[in-house]
Amino acid sequence: MRAMRDLTYPPVIVTAKTLFRAMGLRFQLDGTEHVPREGGVLLAFNHIGYVDFVLGGFAAHPSRRLVRFMAKREVFDHPVGGPVMRSMHHISVDRAEGAQSLDDALRYLQSGEAVGIFPEATISRSFEPKEFKTGAVRIAAEAGVPLVPVALWGTQRILTKDHPRDLSRGKTIGIRVGEPMHPTGEDPVKETLELRERVVGLVDAAIDAYPANEQPPGSWWLPASRGGSAPTPERALELDEEERARRAARRAARDQG
């Protein structure tokens, strides 16, 4: 696989940094030295908001890496966002036919790229890590690359499910990177549980380090287990099921029409 030509990604980063400065975003970065400066690496993120794939790339910025994120196909179907995503060499994930996205991720990793993946597959409404799919450890094991856990915190305050976007100034974004894992693929379930435990620990550390004045008790973006008013994990699962039912009903109505 030839080295990727990045005509779009660098100027997008410059534009994003300008926007983030205008928004007064403050970044709390920790552990970024765990992202290798070269060679294939798979970064596994928790998923709490729609801008995670934008802000998550900052985990690799100190290492001068461009992260190719695996994102759902619907993002690539957007008339504006789709061409931009493809020009940045992100990876489209079709949940109905996932084999192609796995092949793409393997090719990228084996050619020395940094790839980002969200093992939860969907945004966590509780803001606590949901159950992880085994794809991350299987991909890393097959590609023979390190798997680096990453926690994001604060991105949900900008744009997430069930809440209006908030572009007001002065938010803190926490990004914590853990030590790399080296999955063998011999027991993907066990290794996935270990990955999730590491991410959970990083999320907890990110919450602990977050400015107290930005997440007072009762905050909607704070987990219920931390005194926030976010849905409990159990209620969040119910909301996910209700959302899936609504989507299925809309598809059925379209098919009938």
Buried (B, 14 or more C-beta within 10 A) or exposed (E): EEEBEBEBBEEBBEEBEEEBEEBEBBEBBBBBEBBBEEEBBBBBBBBBBBBBBBBBBBBBBEBEBBBBBBBBBEBBEEEEEBEBBEBBBBBBBEEEEEEEBBEBBBBBBBEBBBBBBBBBBBBBBBBBBBEBBBBBBBBBBBBBBBBBBBBBBBBBBBBBBEBEEEEEEEBBBBBBBBEBBEBEBEEBEEBBBBBBEBBBBBBBBBBEEBEEEBBEEEBBBBBBEBEBEBBBBEEBBEBBEEBEEEEEEEEEEEEEE
